[in-house]
């Protein structure tokens, strides 16, 4: 069940990442144009509107970085939860085996 939840979360995060990367790429093309004319304009001091456009690109890149950090944190949390669940299951199995062995030894030595 945890693996299914993890796979669903990963698929949703991948979709969000693709959307954010596409939005950042569209912002770059909007600023620079397909052949890069906007980049030349942005380097000229009289091209004030381009500066706002460049700040949009930085915002888009920042959003991608935030998404990547969130994905990494979620993956680490999921891995830690899975490891804790596995450890708990192993401890429970060991305790059950020890109890069964003790009961068998006591019954075999003392009888019922």
C-alpha positions in Angstrom: 0.0 0.0 0.0 2.8 2.4 0.9 4.5 1.6 -2.4 1.3 2.5 -4.3 1.0 5.8 -2.4 4.6 6.5 -3.1 4.2 5.8 -6.8 1.1 8.0 -7.0 2.9 10.9 -5.3 6.0 10.5 -7.5 3.8 10.6 -10.6 2.0 13.8 -9.4 5.3 15.5 -8.6 6.8 14.5 -11.9 3.8 16.1 -13.7 4.2 19.3 -11.6 7.9 19.4 -12.4 7.2 19.1 -16.1 4.6 21.9 -15.9 7.0 24.2 -14.0 9.9 23.5 -16.4 7.7 24.2 -19.4 6.5 27.4 -17.8 10.1 28.5 -17.2 11.0 27.7 -20.8 8.0 29.6 -22.1 9.1 32.6 -20.0 12.6 32.4 -21.5 11.3 32.3 -25.0 8.9 35.2 -24.3 11.8 37.3 -23.1 14.4 36.3 -25.7 12.2 35.3 -28.6 12.9 32.2 -30.7 16.2 33.6 -32.1 17.4 35.5 -29.0 16.5 39.1 -30.1 15.1 39.8 -26.6 18.4 38.8 -25.0 20.1 41.6 -27.0 17.4 44.0 -26.0 17.7 43.0 -22.3 21.4 43.9 -22.4 20.7 47.4 -23.6 20.0 50.0 -20.8 17.0 51.5 -22.5 15.1 48.2 -22.6 13.3 48.5 -19.3 10.3 46.2 -20.1 12.7 43.3 -20.6 14.0 43.5 -17.1 10.6 42.7 -15.7 10.5 39.7 -18.0 13.9 38.5 -16.8 12.6 38.7 -13.2 9.7 36.4 -14.2 12.3 33.9 -15.5 14.1 34.0 -12.1 10.7 33.4 -10.4 10.1 30.4 -12.6 13.5 28.9 -11.9 13.0 29.5 -8.2 9.7 27.6 -8.4 11.5 24.7 -10.1 14.1 24.7 -7.3 11.4 24.7 -4.7 9.6 21.8 -6.4 12.8 19.8 -6.6 13.6 20.4 -2.9 10.0 19.3 -1.9 10.3 16.2 -4.0 13.6 15.2 -2.4 12.1 15.8 1.1 9.0 13.8 0.3 11.1 10.9 -1.0 13.4 10.9 2.1 10.3 10.9 4.4 8.7 8.0 2.5 12.0 6.0 2.6 12.3 6.7 6.4 8.6 5.6 7.0 9.1 2.4 4.9 12.3 1.6 6.9 10.6 2.2 10.2 7.6 -0.1 9.2 10.0 -2.8 8.1 11.9 -2.6 11.4 8.7 -2.7 13.4 7.5 -5.8 11.5 10.9 -7.6 12.0 10.8 -6.8 15.8 7.2 -8.1 16.1 8.2 -11.3 14.2 11.2 -11.8 16.5 9.1 -11.3 19.6 6.5 -13.8 18.4 9.2 -16.4 17.6 10.8 -16.0 21.0 7.5 -16.3 22.8 6.6 -19.5 20.9 10.0 -21.0 21.6 9.8 -20.2 25.3 6.3 -21.7 25.5 7.4 -24.9 23.7 10.4 -25.3 25.9 8.4 -24.7 29.1 5.6 -27.1 28.0 8.1 -29.8 26.9 10.0 -29.7 30.3 7.1 -29.4 32.7 4.3 -30.9 30.7 0.7 -29.8 30.8 
